[in-house]
Amino acid sequence: MKTWDVIIIGGGIIGLSISLALRKKGVSVLVVERGEPGREASHAAGGMLVDCLIETPAALQELATASARMYPEFAHELELGSGMKVDLRDQGTIFFPSEHSHLDPTFLSDHALPISLAHPEPTLAPTDNPAFYLKERSVDPRALTQAAWHAAKNRGVDFSSGDAVTAINLSDSQITGVTTTKTSFLAEKVVNCAGAWSGQIGPHRIPTRPVKGQMLCLAMHPRDLLKHVIRTPNVYLIPRSDGRLLVGATVEEAGFDKRTDPATILRLHKAALELVPQLRDARILGDWAGLRPGTPDALPILGATPTPGYFVATGHFRDGILLAPITAKIMADVITGAEPDLDIAPFSLSRFS
Ligand SMILES: Cc1cc2nc3c(=O)[nH]c(=O)nc-3n(C[C@H](O)[C@H](O)[C@H](O)COP(=O)(O)OP(=O)(O)OC[C@H]3O[C@@H](n4cnc5c(N)ncnc54)[C@H](O)[C@@H]3O)c2cc1C
């Protein structure tokens, strides 16, 4: 029976990115995905690569900064490895802080420039609210995840799609593989990357929970109506190069319910029109909801567990697209016994025990 060095549970952006980083180190990998890779949170995401001190939890700042720096190379590698485009954009963000935002003067002088709205984004409704320009990038998470999936296949990562992992198998407290609804697979190491569902699998309690986000998609007319990401306290707008405009997003405790609610989508639509009145001509292309993997302290869970050979990379909450490159690098080091460049002690599963 075939065996692998590592089995990854979950083919979202986190599992796919780790599979690629492991293959680069010569490790054989099987990704076991219960549906089709990249159809859950990673499919629903906006793709803002927000690494700014204002909104990122302080404990996450080092990871966020490192991951944002890695993005151009990460995206380039995925594009080369898959032959697909991921729409990494670096036009930046126009950021309207809330009254309650703590605007650190050092941050403002290093990262943000106060702006005159008329110049960078003329279709924004006039406002007296202060705005800042942030040098953040954005990416299309659907394209990114598809590219990661194809790049992984091209690099020799194996996939089992369509069956959920139901158990992680142990013999004498050592990992031996996983059981799915139809079969079992052998490996001495297993990584739980099952996103919001991570807590449903395995020998240890992983305190992830689903945090629902609803989103709306419009077709801009003209296609480059907006060039920057716009972030306000009520709503954000993310333009794509093909003319789509994402309007997001709610943050809801609603269990594993992925239905959208017409009143909520209407509220997002109205908030977008207030911000950019010219969007009244924009066609509605669709709406959806996804489940972010939340944790009790809103920080990810990364690294080894008390069971030798069993690892976790989950709980990326609102930042999993941003944090994919650094998570992949750290996890590939940890799984192969190398010391990661960054201190991951604050993200250990043991902080919840
Ligand atoms: C509306 C919304 C907007 C967002 N915007 C942003 C943003 O702008 N920037 C950003 O950085 N992040 C954003 N996020 C967060 C980001 O999407 C997530 O943090 C990230 O996608 C998590 O990736 P993942 O691979 O851990 O989870 P997922 O993409 O959910 O993947 C987990 C996978 O595990 C599989 N799985 C589950 N159980 C099993 C099982 N038993 N067996 C096999 N497979 C299993 C699932 O089918 C799924 O494919 C947003 C999320 C939402 C919902």
The ligand as a MOL file (V3000), in Angstrom:
LIG
                    3D

  0  0  0     0  0            999 V3000
M  V30 BEGIN CTAB
M  V30 COUNTS 53 58 0 0 0
M  V30 BEGIN ATOM
M  V30 1 C -16.0990 36.8210 3.5470 0
M  V30 2 C -14.6490 36.5630 3.8460 0
M  V30 3 C -13.7100 37.5340 3.5220 0
M  V30 4 C -12.3520 37.3020 3.7950 0
M  V30 5 N -11.4450 38.2340 3.3990 0
M  V30 6 C -10.1200 38.0240 3.6120 0
M  V30 7 C -9.1560 38.9700 3.1610 0
M  V30 8 O -9.5010 39.9930 2.5780 0
M  V30 9 N -7.8330 38.7150 3.3950 0
M  V30 10 C -7.4200 37.5750 4.0420 0
M  V30 11 O -6.2050 37.4030 4.2370 0
M  V30 12 N -8.3210 36.6480 4.4740 0
M  V30 13 C -9.6460 36.8580 4.2850 0
M  V30 14 N -10.5770 35.9320 4.7240 0
M  V30 15 C -10.1060 34.8160 5.5420 0
M  V30 16 C -9.5700 33.6640 4.7080 0
M  V30 17 O -10.5100 33.3360 3.7090 0
M  V30 18 C -9.3260 32.4400 5.5880 0
M  V30 19 O -8.5520 32.7880 6.7260 0
M  V30 20 C -8.5720 31.3610 4.8150 0
M  V30 21 O -9.2230 31.0980 3.5830 0
M  V30 22 C -8.4820 30.0790 5.6220 0
M  V30 23 O -7.9260 29.1010 4.7820 0
M  V30 24 P -7.9830 27.5710 5.1990 0
M  V30 25 O -7.2480 26.8230 4.1620 0
M  V30 26 O -7.5140 27.4430 6.6210 0
M  V30 27 O -9.5470 27.2380 5.2450 0
M  V30 28 P -10.5440 26.7990 4.0790 0
M  V30 29 O -10.3120 27.5710 2.8380 0
M  V30 30 O -11.9110 26.8300 4.6620 0
M  V30 31 O -10.1010 25.3180 3.7660 0
M  V30 32 C -10.3270 24.2590 4.6690 0
M  V30 33 C -10.5970 23.0260 3.8400 0
M  V30 34 O -10.6880 21.8810 4.6740 0
M  V30 35 C -11.6570 21.0250 4.1260 0
M  V30 36 N -12.1160 20.0940 5.1670 0
M  V30 37 C -12.8430 20.3780 6.2720 0
M  V30 38 N -13.0710 19.2650 6.9800 0
M  V30 39 C -12.4660 18.2540 6.3130 0
M  V30 40 C -12.3680 16.8600 6.5550 0
M  V30 41 N -12.9080 16.2810 7.6350 0
M  V30 42 N -11.6850 16.0900 5.6580 0
M  V30 43 C -11.1320 16.6540 4.5560 0
M  V30 44 N -11.2160 17.9780 4.2830 0
M  V30 45 C -11.8570 18.7730 5.1630 0
M  V30 46 C -12.7430 21.9650 3.6300 0
M  V30 47 O -13.5890 21.3480 2.6750 0
M  V30 48 C -11.9250 23.1100 3.0740 0
M  V30 49 O -11.6780 22.9880 1.6770 0
M  V30 50 C -11.9300 36.1090 4.4320 0
M  V30 51 C -12.8850 35.1190 4.7240 0
M  V30 52 C -14.2290 35.3350 4.4300 0
M  V30 53 C -15.2090 34.2480 4.7370 0
M  V30 END ATOM
M  V30 BEGIN BOND
M  V30 1 1 1 2
M  V30 2 1 2 3
M  V30 3 2 2 52
M  V30 4 2 3 4
M  V30 5 1 4 5
M  V30 6 1 4 50
M  V30 7 2 5 6
M  V30 8 1 6 7
M  V30 9 1 6 13
M  V30 10 2 7 8
M  V30 11 1 7 9
M  V30 12 1 9 10
M  V30 13 2 10 11
M  V30 14 1 10 12
M  V30 15 2 12 13
M  V30 16 1 13 14
M  V30 17 1 14 15
M  V30 18 1 14 50
M  V30 19 1 15 16
M  V30 20 1 16 17
M  V30 21 1 16 18
M  V30 22 1 18 19
M  V30 23 1 18 20
M  V30 24 1 20 21
M  V30 25 1 20 22
M  V30 26 1 22 23
M  V30 27 1 23 24
M  V30 28 2 24 25
M  V30 29 1 24 26
M  V30 30 1 24 27
M  V30 31 1 27 28
M  V30 32 2 28 29
M  V30 33 1 28 30
M  V30 34 1 28 31
M  V30 35 1 31 32
M  V30 36 1 32 33
M  V30 37 1 33 34
M  V30 38 1 33 48
M  V30 39 1 34 35
M  V30 40 1 35 36
M  V30 41 1 35 46
M  V30 42 1 36 37
M  V30 43 1 36 45
M  V30 44 2 37 38
M  V30 45 1 38 39
M  V30 46 1 39 40
M  V30 47 2 39 45
M  V30 48 1 40 41
M  V30 49 2 40 42
M  V30 50 1 42 43
M  V30 51 2 43 44
M  V30 52 1 44 45
M  V30 53 1 46 47
M  V30 54 1 46 48
M  V30 55 1 48 49
M  V30 56 2 50 51
M  V30 57 1 51 52
M  V30 58 1 52 53
M  V30 END BOND
M  V30 END CTAB
M  END
